[in-house]
Amino acid sequence: MDDTELTSTRAQTAQECAETLINFFPRLSRIFKSQMRGGPLTPPQMFLLMGIQDLSELHQDGAQPGELARRACLSSAAITAALDDLVDGGYCVRAHSEKDRRKVLVHLTPLGTEVLHEVRAGSEAAVHGMLAGWSEAQMAQLTHSLSHLGEAAEEYVSQMGPHPSRLQHEGSA
């Protein structure tokens, strides 16, 4: 195979991968949403709680609303309204940073942690059921691939900056 054929084959494989992932995401979303049915929070609220937890693990002092807004692709006003609802429901709290009193930080409350744990446990159980017929090798391969995909996604998102629509796609000028 020459370089042109290799490039064409790689592009075709990348296209198939993209199509498969795009078709898979709604199915995975349905599994996740089914675990929230009848629960106290909407899927966007749960994703926001997950963001608070993730950022709190990255930054010991807590999640900053601005960073939550960037991750969720929401405006400052929208993230403020969403956090107001979660604070009013007792799922998280706002506090000023001890290091810099101008900074507002968000932390999960025990109730927020509990609800998040329950939904994650239900989702994990659903995925376990979905993978029941898989071999250990297949599951290990999936885990390895998803780990790399997660790293690639983080790298891609980090290139977006504050204006995701301005990200240049490979091959565009």
JOJOSUL-V704050 format. One record per pair of residues at least 4 apart in sequence whose C-alpha atoms are under 7 Angstrom apart, sorted by the first residue. I is the first residue (numbers start at 1). GAP is how many residues later the second one is. Records with the same first field share a line. If there is no record, write none. Layout:
# JOJOSUL-V704050
I->GAP ; GAP
This chain:
# JOJOSUL-V704050
1->4 ; 5
2->4
3->4
4->4
5->4
6->4
7->4
8->4
9->4
10->4
11->4
12->4
13->4
14->4
15->4
16->4
17->4
18->4
19->4
20->4
21->4
24->4
25->4
26->4
27->4
28->4
29->4
30->4
31->4 ; 92
32->4 ; 91
33->4 ; 10
35->84 ; 87 ; 88
36->83
41->4 ; 5
42->4
43->4
44->4
45->4
46->4 ; 70
47->4
48->4
49->4
50->4
51->4 ; 17
52->4 ; 11 ; 54 ; 55 ; 56
53->4 ; 55
54->4
55->4 ; 7 ; 8
56->4 ; 5 ; 6 ; 7
59->4
62->43 ; 44 ; 45
63->42 ; 43 ; 44
64->4 ; 40 ; 41 ; 42
65->4 ; 14 ; 40
66->4 ; 10
67->4
68->4
69->4 ; 5 ; 6 ; 7 ; 10
70->4 ; 92
74->4 ; 5
75->4
76->4
77->4
78->4
79->4
80->4
81->4
82->4
83->4
84->4
85->4
86->4 ; 5 ; 6
87->4 ; 5 ; 6
90->19 ; 21
91->17 ; 18 ; 20 ; 21
92->14 ; 15 ; 16 ; 17 ; 20
93->13 ; 14 ; 15 ; 16
94->10 ; 11 ; 12 ; 13
95->9 ; 10 ; 11
96->5 ; 6 ; 7 ; 8 ; 9
97->4 ; 6 ; 7 ; 8
108->4 ; 5
109->4
110->4
111->4
112->4
113->4
114->4
115->4
116->4
117->4
118->4
119->4
120->4
121->4
122->4
123->4
124->4
125->4
126->4
127->4
128->4
134->4 ; 5
135->4
136->4
137->4
138->4
139->4
140->4
141->4
142->4
143->4
144->4
145->4
146->4
147->4
148->4
149->4
150->4
151->4
152->4
153->4
154->4
155->4
156->4
160->4 ; 7
168->4
